[in-house]
Amino acid sequence: MLTHTYQSRRGELVEYFDRTAVEAWRRLTSDAPVNRIRATVRAGRDEMRRTLLQWLPEDMHGARVLDAGCGTGALAVEAARRGAQVIAVDLSPMLIALARERLPHDVDGGTIEFVVGDMMDPSLGPFDHVVAMDSLIHYQPDDMVRVLAGLAARTSRSLLVTFAPRTVVLGAMHAIGRLFPRGDRAPAIEPVREPALLRRIGADRALGGWRARRMHRVARGFYISQALEVIRR
Ligand SMILES: C[S@@+](CC[C@H](N)C(=O)[O-])C[C@H]1O[C@@H](n2cnc3c(N)ncnc32)[C@H](O)[C@@H]1O
């Protein structure tokens, strides 16, 4: 069930990632020079992608993977290089077009199907693994857990998700973020304390057959995000 808060935040995210921030995002996800703040974000995001990829099997031949909110597709490419059949979905047609443009010729073994749409769309099919890197951090924690529960129903092995841990530093960064002109701001990030998130996951009946296994926090300058691996019991 898609709540009102989920749908309204999703509308803001399309506007932001497909229009306001598309150029900044294109640059951040390339090798082009960026300022010092963005360089920390780029380094943090690289570390986060490496972490999530480490939590996926080395050999993914025969496995179906959902890159949920794939952006420009960097993680999808690495999963496909390991042989996975990847469905890479994103709300933003512009970012999906960029991901297609950047698709290397050598994802040998695996395949990637890029889709413009919502990760919650059941027509995307069943998966062995779902990875949502920084694509659920803008949703309220209850909506985030609802999305995980929805995805869990069609996933057989693991859900890898990142969330914004509620920390003092992150609070300060948000305060700084509020100083920027409104039009340049990203939709709010919804920080959540780790125990509170784990409690919500534990309490969700649809996630009854699942348990949290690993966590890893990445904190590099302006990038703070925490990876969580949820697996079938
Ligand atoms: C911060 S970006 C991260 C992109 C990519 N995962 C990465 O790490 O490079 C978040 C992305 O999630 C996408 N997104 C947010 N909500 C989504 C949803 N409900 N379904 C599909 N994509 C979504 C946005 O359009 C955006 O491209």
The ligand as a Gaussian input file, in Angstrom:
#p B3LYP/6-31G(d) Opt

LIG

0 1
 C       20.557000       9.565000      -3.948000
 S       20.091000       8.851000      -5.474000
 C       21.041000       7.346000      -5.449000
 C       21.141000       6.675000      -6.801000
 C       21.947000       5.375000      -6.813000
 N       21.353000       4.353000      -5.984000
 C       23.352000       5.652000      -6.396000
 O       23.702000       5.377000      -5.254000
 O       24.101000       6.193000      -7.215000
 C       18.447000       8.269000      -5.115000
 C       17.728000       7.763000      -6.344000
 O       16.582000       7.022000      -5.917000
 C       15.550000       7.240000      -6.848000
 N       14.274000       6.887000      -6.196000
 C       13.734000       7.435000      -5.080000
 N       12.560000       6.853000      -4.778000
 C       12.340000       5.910000      -5.719000
 C       11.292000       4.986000      -5.953000
 N       10.222000       4.926000      -5.147000
 N       11.393000       4.142000      -7.010000
 C       12.473000       4.205000      -7.839000
 N       13.496000       5.081000      -7.677000
 C       13.442000       5.923000      -6.626000
 C       15.706000       8.713000      -7.218000
 O       15.083000       9.020000      -8.432000
 C       17.231000       8.851000      -7.271000
 O       17.747000       8.634000      -8.552000

